[in-house]
């Protein structure tokens, strides 16, 4: 039976892949909570100075509870400069 109460722990100790930098012109709102556990949080990436409604792109971290974290969703692609982007 699966234990759903114990937080996942990293299993992979291989090569460390550096996290992408947040591109210039992007504002980040860190750790917006969506649940009771400290790791149940997402980051929001917004174009700096955006004043109108924007489309939203949601990135779900596909780490299988073993590799990296939500910061791996950082991007230097134009989407982070033209729409709201949420990384979980």
Buried (B, 14 or more C-beta within 10 A) or exposed (E): EEEEEEEEEEEEEEEEEEEBEBBEEBEBEEEEEEEEEEEEBBBBBBBEEEEEEEEEBEBEBEBEEEBBEBBBBBBEEEBBBEBBBBBB
